[in-house]
Amino acid sequence: MEMFSGEELNGMSGLKLEGECVEVTCGCTSHRYGDAVGALRVFLSGDLRVSCQCIPGCNEDNLTPAAFEKHSGRETAGKWKNTIWVMVQGEKTPLAKTSLLKYYNKSQKRSPNGSHHGRQYHRDEFVQCSHCNKERRFRLRTKEECRVYHDAVGNRNWQCSDLTFDKITCEDEEERASRKALRGCLRSPSCKGCTKCVCFGCNTCHFSDCSCQTCVDFTHNNATD
């Protein structure tokens, strides 16, 4: 599905098209620290995620725009639509003046207060390696990612090397506790989970071809509704 027209994306730096996601170079400027550069991912669902590249080796990934704005040291945080910019024809252009918020704005209109009513949104989850006992992050933005996590939870012998979306081994360090507290919630970066942002079962994270009891019950209940 084509998310944006060529005209809407014309001249944007770092442009990458990946299925239900568009990625562009973004940044946020602090008068004290200068420019913090990152990669903004725009999803068809309206979700926005930033992978920070402010310094070599920065581990801040999957940030909400508000969290990226705060991480950059922006003195007047809270107006990320205008403070986060993308490079268009070599010029810093606020997100609010681009078409990149098209799906985000639509999702806000569909969901009062920006919540997803517990049915569509999936926070990041963790699975513990059976070999090194380190917890590894699973991002659940697509049905494929949800299936990988679902199968990992059901595998008692799951190991770091089984992770398909990130190349991680047991020798890699585990995420620090402060980083693990950020689970990608659209409402609050440090949300501990509530009925307004956590999915309790949907067609994205349950599978008709899976024989586990959770999926069997979900498929049966949907069929009888």
N, C-alpha and C positions, 0 to 999 in steps of 0.2 A: 504494500500500500504506500502510495506516495504521500508523505506527511506534509511536505512543503513544495511549492513550485520552485523552479530554477530562479525566477525573479526574486522570490522571497529570501533565498539564500545567497544571492549573487554577491560576490566579493567578500564573503565571510572567511576569516582565517581559520585554519585547522579543521576544515569541514570533512566529516566522515559520515557516511550513510550506512547504517547497520540494522536492517530489518525495521523493527518498531522503535528505533532510536536514531537520533541525529546528534552528532557531537561537533562542537566548535570550540575554538580557543576563547577563553573568557578571562576576566581579571577584576580586581577591586583595588582601588588606590587609597592608601592611607597617607596623610600629610606627614606622618612621623616615620613610617616604615617603607613608603613607596608602593610600587605595584606588586601585588600578589597575583600570580598567573595560575590558571588552572584550565581544566577541560570540562566544559559544560555538556551534559548529556540530557537531551530532551526526549521524553518517551511519549508514545501515542496516548497513554493513559492520562497525560498531563503532569506526570511526575518529573521533577527536575533534580538532577544530581550533579555535584561538582567533585572532580578529582583534583586536589590541590597540588600544584607544582611550584610553590613559592620558593623552596630551596631544594637542592638535590637530596633525595632520600626522605622527603616529607611523606609521612604515612597517613595523612588525612585524606581519606578517600570516601566516596559515597556521601558527601556532605549535602545538606539542604542548602539552598542559596543563602538563607539567613545565617546558618552556621558558618558558611564560607566567609560571609561578610564579617562576622565576628572574629573568625580566625585570622583574617587579613589585618586586623587591628584598626579597622575603619572607626574613626572617632564618632561618627553620627550613625550608628548601626540602627537598623529597623526599616530602612527604605531601600532594600536590596534591588528592587525593580529599576531604580534609578542609579544606584551606586555600583552595581555589577555591570560591566561593559563587555562587549564583544568587538573584535576588530572587523570593521566593514570598510573596504577600500582603503585600508591603512589608517583608518580613524577610529578612535574609541567611541563606541555608540552604546548608550544605556539600553539595557534589555527592554525597557518599556517602549523604546522607539523602534524595536524590531518586531518581526512576526513570530519570534521564538516562544512567546508566551501564549500563543493562540490556543493550544490545547490545555495549558494550565488554567487559563481564564475560563474555558468551557467547563473544566472539572470543578472549579470553584462554584460556578453557577448551578451545577447539578447537585453539589453537596454543600448544604448550609454550614458555615463556619469552617469550610475546607475539610471536614471529616469525610470518611468513606463508609461510615455507618457499619463498620465491622464486616463488610461483605466483599469488599474489593481489594483492600490494601493488605499487604503482607510485610511485616517488619523483617529485618535481618534476623536469622536464627543461627545457633551454634551447635556443632556436633563434636563430641570428644573422640579423639583418636584412640583406638584400642591398643596401640603400640606405645606411644609417647605420652598419652593422657592430656595432650594439649587440645584446647578448643579451637575449632576453625570456623570462620564466618561463612554463611551461605546467604547470598542476596537473592530474594525471591521476587523478581520483577516480571518474569515471564513464566509461561507454563512449563517450559523446558527446565528452567532453574528450580521451579517448585518440585518437579519430578525428581531431579537429582537429589534435592534435600530429602524428599519423601523416602527415596530408596536408601539413602544414607542412614536415616533414623531407624529404618527397619533392619539394617545390617549390623549385627553385634560385633563383627570383625572389621568394621570400617576403619580405614587408615588414611593418613594425610595424602599418601600417594594416589588415593582413589579420587581426590578432588579434581574435577574436570575443567572448571572454569578458571582456576588459578593454579599455577605450577608451584606447589608447596611440598616440602618434605618434612620429616620429623625433626630435621636439624634446624629448620627455620624457627625464629622466636615466635612465641605466642603474643597476640595483641595485648597491650597493657590494659589494665582494668578500666582506666578512664576512657580509653578508646572503645572498649567493648560495651560501655554504657550507652554509646550512640548506636541506635538500632535503625536509623533511617526513617523515623516517624515524621510524617508531614506536618504535624501540629507542634511537636516539641522535640528537639534533638536528643534530650535526655529522658524522654517518656519511658515509663516503666511498664506500659501496657494498659490499655483500657478498652472498653467496648466501642469507643469511637474510632479506634485506629487499628485494631487487631482483627484479622479475619478469623471467623469460627467455622469456616467451611464454604467453599465455592467451587465452581467448575474449573478454576485455574489450579487449585491445589489438591483436588481430588480426582481420581482417575478410574474410568469405567473398566479398564483392562487390568486393574490391580486387584488382587485377591485378599488384601488385608481387610480386617473387619471394618475399619473406619471408612474405607472407600466403598466397600460393599453396602454398608448401611446408608451412606450418602447417596449412592446411585439408586438404591431401592426407594429411599424416601422421596427423591426427586421424581422418580417414575410414577409414584402414587399420588403426588401433589395435584 
